[in-house]
Amino acid sequence: MADTPTTPEPQGQVSDAVKGNWVDHIAPPPSRPYLRLSRADRPIGTWLLLLPCWMGLLLAMLSDGSYGWFDLWIAIGCAIGAFVMRGAGCTWNDITDREIDGRVERTRSRPIPSGQVSTKQAVAWMVAQALIGLAILLTFNSAAILLGVLSLLPVAVYPFAKRFTWWPQVFLGIAFNWGALLAWTAHTGSLGLPAIILYLAGIAWTLFYDTIYAHQDTEDDALIGVKSTARLFADKTPQWLQAFTIATVALLGVAVVLSCLDRSPLSLVVALAGPWAMGWHMQWQMRRLDMDDNHRLMMLFRSNRDTGLIPLLFFAIACFL
């Protein structure tokens, strides 16, 4: 019997990309290495950058009880900005990590270490994406613009964090959840305590999901001396993940209460159901955790898109009660 024909993998495909993604199969071939640099073939990162933005916007709407067409633009602008700024950040990460990535099994197929893109080309692509993000940022109020500019500092520092601290996930959380502060401020015109508490909740959530993610690379990281919470926690990871879950839910609950001080009791109850349901989804991940199964680890990491979408649904409903 003849062998069943198989479809070859697209040339240049990154090893941990989503199978059948649009970049490898639909995007024009010359653009593919650059879109891979931006992780457009791995959309979970864009979601994880965007979701805190939308949480900040909805809690701001809950806080002052107002919403309008400009809020729709804030939501859309944050979505476009999350895509291009995540792309710019990932490009910067790959530029700084080009030597390390070539020595790690999961990352050696990325565009720079695999030779698809030169370092100079990557720098030009990073600048182009950042300029698009700047154009969107300039449509917001001056306080939000200032916050957006300040966000470049943690983005710039993050790729180096794993070289000097066991807690690089904290630096990722600082960078990835900045949108909660920015979106709140874009709506209200100033930064508020609920946004800061939401930001801290997001950092705890990032520690949760990125520790799961980092367990894929613990062996290679140990060989080359790269630090991470996954290596630090080792067999105690489940206990730490439980602590991050509690911190995420508790802090998000406080942010909700502070945002709903002038809302009806029904609105408060519905909004509080968001952190509660989010916590149950994180517990679902905990029950399925297997630190020796990289496929399972990646599946759980990607499931955090749904983790973040769950409270958004409750916040949106609460806004109209």
C-alpha positions in Angstrom: 0.0 0.0 0.0 1.3 3.4 -0.9 2.2 5.8 1.9 -0.4 8.5 2.6 0.9 11.8 1.3 1.6 14.4 3.8 1.6 18.2 3.4 5.1 19.5 4.0 5.6 22.2 6.7 5.9 25.7 5.2 9.5 26.8 4.7 10.8 28.8 7.7 7.9 27.9 10.0 8.8 28.5 13.7 8.6 25.4 15.8 6.1 26.6 18.4 3.9 28.5 15.9 0.2 27.6 15.8 -0.2 24.9 13.1 -2.1 26.1 10.0 -1.6 29.7 11.0 -2.3 32.5 8.4 1.2 33.7 8.3 2.7 30.4 7.0 -0.2 29.7 4.6 -1.8 33.0 3.4 0.6 35.9 4.0 2.8 36.9 1.0 6.1 34.9 1.2 8.4 38.0 1.5 6.4 39.2 4.5 6.5 36.0 6.4 9.9 36.3 8.2 8.9 39.7 9.5 5.4 38.6 10.6 7.1 35.7 12.4 9.4 38.1 14.1 6.2 39.9 15.3 4.8 36.5 16.5 1.8 37.0 14.2 1.8 33.3 13.8 1.4 33.0 17.6 -1.5 35.4 18.5 -1.7 34.5 22.2 0.8 37.2 23.1 -1.3 39.9 21.4 -4.3 38.7 23.4 -2.4 38.8 26.7 -1.2 42.4 25.9 -4.7 43.5 24.8 -6.9 42.0 27.6 -5.5 44.2 30.4 -6.2 47.2 28.1 -9.9 46.3 27.7 -10.2 45.5 31.4 -8.9 48.9 32.2 -11.3 50.6 29.8 -14.3 48.7 31.1 -13.5 49.3 34.8 -13.0 53.0 33.9 -16.5 53.0 32.3 -17.9 51.3 35.4 -16.2 53.9 37.7 -17.6 57.1 36.1 -20.7 55.6 34.5 -20.1 57.1 31.1 -19.3 55.7 27.7 -19.3 57.1 24.2 -18.0 56.6 20.7 -14.5 57.6 21.7 -14.4 54.5 24.0 -15.0 52.4 20.9 -11.9 54.0 19.4 -9.9 53.3 22.5 -10.9 49.7 22.3 -10.0 49.5 18.6 -6.9 51.5 19.0 -5.7 49.3 21.9 -6.3 46.2 19.7 -4.2 47.6 16.8 -1.6 49.0 19.3 -1.4 45.6 21.0 -0.7 43.9 17.7 2.0 46.3 16.5 3.6 47.0 19.9 3.7 43.3 20.8 5.4 42.8 17.4 7.9 45.6 18.1 8.6 44.2 21.6 9.0 40.6 20.3 11.4 41.9 17.6 13.4 43.7 20.2 13.4 40.6 22.3 14.7 38.5 19.4 17.4 41.0 18.5 18.7 40.9 22.1 18.3 37.2 22.4 19.6 36.1 19.0 22.6 34.3 20.5 20.5 32.6 23.2 17.7 31.6 20.8 20.2 29.8 18.6 21.1 27.5 21.6 17.5 26.6 22.7 15.6 23.9 20.9 12.3 25.7 20.9 13.6 29.0 19.6 16.4 28.2 17.2 13.9 28.2 14.3 13.0 31.9 14.9 13.8 34.3 12.0 17.0 35.8 13.3 18.9 32.7 14.5 17.6 30.7 11.5 18.9 33.4 9.1 15.6 34.4 7.6 16.1 38.1 8.7 19.3 40.0 9.5 19.7 42.1 12.6 19.6 45.3 10.6 16.4 44.3 8.9 14.9 43.4 12.3 15.8 46.8 13.7 14.1 48.5 10.8 11.0 46.4 11.2 10.9 47.1 14.9 11.0 50.9 14.3 8.2 50.7 11.6 5.9 48.9 14.1 6.7 51.3 16.9 5.8 54.3 14.6 2.4 52.8 14.0 1.9 52.4 17.7 2.9 56.0 18.2 0.4 57.2 15.6 -2.4 55.5 17.6 -1.1 56.7 20.9 -1.2 60.4 19.7 -5.0 60.2 19.3 -5.4 59.8 23.1 -5.2 62.5 25.8 -1.9 63.9 27.0 -1.8 61.8 30.2 -2.3 58.6 28.3 0.4 59.6 25.8 2.8 60.1 28.7 2.0 56.7 30.0 2.5 55.2 26.6 6.0 56.7 26.3 6.9 55.5 29.8 5.9 52.0 28.8 9.0 51.8 26.5 11.2 51.5 29.6 10.0 48.1 30.9 9.7 46.9 27.3 13.4 47.8 26.8 14.6 46.2 30.0 12.6 42.9 29.9 14.8 40.9 27.5 17.8 41.4 29.8 15.9 40.5 33.0 16.6 36.8 32.7 20.3 37.5 32.8 20.3 39.1 36.2 17.2 38.0 38.2 15.3 34.8 38.9 12.1 36.8 38.4 12.1 37.9 34.8 8.3 37.2 34.7 7.8 40.2 37.0 9.4 42.4 34.4 7.2 40.8 31.7 4.1 41.5 33.9 5.2 45.2 34.3 5.4 45.6 30.6 2.5 43.4 29.5 -0.1 45.0 31.8 0.8 48.6 31.2 -2.3 48.9 29.0 -4.5 48.6 32.0 -3.1 52.0 33.2 -3.1 53.5 29.7 -6.7 52.5 28.7 -8.1 53.7 32.1 -6.4 57.0 31.6 -7.4 57.3 28.0 -11.0 57.2 29.2 -10.9 59.2 32.4 -8.0 61.6 31.7 -6.1 60.7 34.8 -4.8 57.6 36.6 -6.9 56.1 39.4 -6.4 53.7 42.3 -8.6 51.0 40.7 -6.4 51.0 37.6 -3.3 50.6 39.8 -4.8 47.6 41.6 -5.9 46.1 38.3 -2.3 46.5 37.1 -1.0 44.6 40.1 -3.6 41.9 39.5 -2.3 41.6 35.9 1.2 41.2 37.1 0.2 38.3 39.4 -1.7 36.8 36.4 1.4 37.1 34.2 3.5 35.4 36.9 0.9 32.5 36.7 0.8 32.0 32.9 4.4 32.8 32.1 5.8 30.4 34.8 3.8 27.7 33.0 5.2 28.8 29.7 8.8 28.9 31.0 8.7 25.3 32.1 9.1 24.3 28.5 12.7 25.6 28.5 14.0 24.7 31.9 16.6 22.2 30.7 18.0 24.4 28.0 17.8 27.4 30.3 19.9 25.6 32.9 22.5 24.7 30.4 23.0 28.2 29.2 22.5 30.0 32.5 19.2 31.7 31.8 17.0 32.4 34.9 13.3 32.1 35.3 10.6 31.5 37.9 10.1 28.0 36.4 13.7 27.1 37.4 13.4 28.9 40.7 10.2 27.2 41.8 11.0 23.8 40.3 8.8 21.1 42.0 7.1 23.8 44.1 5.6 25.4 41.1 2.0 24.3 41.8 2.1 26.0 45.2 3.4 29.2 43.7 0.8 29.1 40.9 -1.9 28.7 43.6 -0.5 31.8 45.3 -0.6 33.8 42.1 -4.1 32.7 41.4 -5.3 33.9 44.8 -3.4 37.2 44.3 -4.9 37.7 40.9 -8.5 37.1 42.0 -8.2 39.1 45.2 -6.5 42.1 43.6 -8.9 42.1 40.6 -11.8 41.9 43.1 -10.6 45.0 45.0 -10.2 46.8 41.7 -13.8 46.0 40.8 -15.1 47.1 44.2 -13.3 50.4 43.9 -14.6 50.9 40.4 -18.2 50.2 41.5 -18.6 52.4 44.5 -21.2 54.5 42.8 -22.9 51.6 40.9 -26.0 49.6 41.8 -25.6 46.5 44.0 -26.6 44.4 41.0 -23.8 45.9 38.8 -21.3 45.2 41.6 -22.3 41.6 42.0 -22.2 41.0 38.2 -18.7 42.7 38.0 -17.4 40.7 40.9 -18.4 37.5 39.2 -15.7 38.2 36.7 -12.7 37.6 39.1 -14.6 34.7 40.6 -15.0 33.0 37.2 -11.5 33.9 36.2 -10.2 32.1 39.3 -12.1 29.0 38.4 -10.5 28.9 35.0 -7.0 29.2 36.5 -7.9 26.3 38.8 -8.9 24.3 35.7 -5.4 25.0 34.4 -3.9 23.8 37.7 -5.7 20.5 37.6 -4.3 19.8 34.1 -0.8 21.0 34.8 2.0 18.5 33.8 5.4 20.2 34.0 7.0 17.4 32.0 4.7 17.6 29.0 5.6 20.6 26.8 2.6 20.1 24.6 0.3 20.4 27.7 2.3 23.4 29.0 1.8 25.3 25.7 -1.9 24.4 25.6 -2.4 25.7 29.1 -0.4 28.9 28.4 -2.6 29.6 25.3 -5.8 29.0 27.2 -5.1 32.2 29.2 -6.8 34.1 26.4 -10.0 32.6 27.7 -8.9 33.3 31.2 -8.8 37.0 30.4 -11.9 37.1 28.3 -14.1 35.7 31.1 -14.0 38.7 33.4 -14.4 41.0 30.4 -17.8 39.5 29.7 -19.0 40.2 33.2 -17.5 43.8 33.2 -19.2 44.6 30.0 -22.6 43.4 31.3 -22.1 45.3 34.5 -21.5 48.6 32.6 -25.1 48.5 31.3 -26.8 47.7 34.6 
